């Protein structure tokens, strides 16, 4: 198992391209939105 802290912020302004391209295979397990 991999141990560590992982952090990712992805923000695309509304109207911008709607797909995210990444060089790795990953899944979002937890999502939080702060405004």
CNS distance restraints for C-alpha pairs under 8 A (distance, minus, plus):
assign (resid  12 and name CA) (resid  16 and name CA) 6.11 0.50 0.50
assign (resid  12 and name CA) (resid  17 and name CA) 7.43 0.50 0.50
assign (resid  12 and name CA) (resid  18 and name CA) 7.71 0.50 0.50
